[in-house]
Amino acid sequence: MAFLEKDQLEGSSDSYKMSPNVKKYTLRDNGFDQLKNGNFQFSRDLEIGTAKSPKLKMNVSSDLKTFKLSAVTANGLRTVNLYKGEAFTEAQERAGYILTEFVESGILERV
């Protein structure tokens, strides 16, 4: 998986980059898990009460400068376009809420 300096969810018009002021403890406080290789990973279901709910996944490199952002299927094997059609309205709202929280927490910045 290639980490990027700027990324967005497939189909979204909002782009994000890592905040230059982000700290490791900020990531941990916001639900990120630190992996053995030092990278950080965030994964959350975007619909409540559905077994096949898409997930929001974000991976951050250990140097906190690059990341990868995506919405994936429940099993995590394919990316999903949340903004195509009306099927994922709840997922769109929840993803937007999570990303707004990341901006307000100083993890991401809108580009």
N, C-alpha and C positions, 0 to 999 in steps of 0.2 A: 504494500500500500504506500503510495507516494503522498507525503505530506505537502501541503500547499501553504503559501503565505496568505492567500485570499481564497475563500471558498463560499459556496452557497448551496442550499438545498435544490435538488433538481426541480425545475419549473418555477422557482421563486425569483422575484426581482431583487430581493435583499441580499447583499454580499457582506461578508464579515472578514475581519482579520483579527489576529491575536492582539490583545492590549499589551503595550510595552511594559505596563506596570503589574502584570499578572504575577502572582506568587503561587508556589506549590500548595501552600496551606489553603489558599482561596479555592483552588480546584478541589481539594479534599473536602472542604466545607460545603461545596456545592454538589456533592455526590459523585465525584470522579474517583475511580480506583487507580492506584498506582500499580503498574505491571512490573514483572521481574526485570524487564529491560530498561525501566525508568520512565517509560511513556505513561500517559494517563488515558483512561477510557471512561466514557460516560455512555450509558444505554438506558433508555426509558421507553415503556409502552406509551403509545400516543392515544389509545382509546381504552376506556375503562370497561371491564366486564366482557371483553371479547378475546377469545383465545387466539384469533388470527389478527390481532392488532399490529399495525406497523410500528416500528421502533425508531426513535431518534438516536443516532449513534454519533459520537464525536470522539476522535482520538487526537491527543495532543502529544507532540514530540517531547522528549525529556528536556530539551533546551528551552521549551515554552515559546518558541518563535513560529512554529508551523503546526498545522493541524489538518484534519480531514473531517468533514461534516457530511452526513448522509441520512436519509430515511430509508429503511430497509424492511423487507417482509418479516413476519414473525420469526421465521427460522434464521434470518440474517443473511440469506444467500443472494438475494437480488435487491437492487435499489428500487424505490417506489417514487413516482411523481405524485406528491400529495396535492398538487395544484391543478391536476388534470381532471375535470369533471366535478361532480358533486359527491362522489363516494367517500371522500376523506375530510369532510367539513370539520368534524370534531378533532381529527388528528391535526389539521392545519392550525386550528385555534390553539391547541395544546403546544404544538411545536413553536408557534409564535410566542406564546407565553414563556416557555423555557428559554428561548433565545433572547427575549427581552430581559429576563432575569440575569442571564449571562452578561449582557451589556451593562446592566445596572450594577452588577457585582464586580465589574472591572476585568472580566475574563476576555470578552470580545469587544470589538468596536465595529460599528457599521461603516461600510465604505461607500 
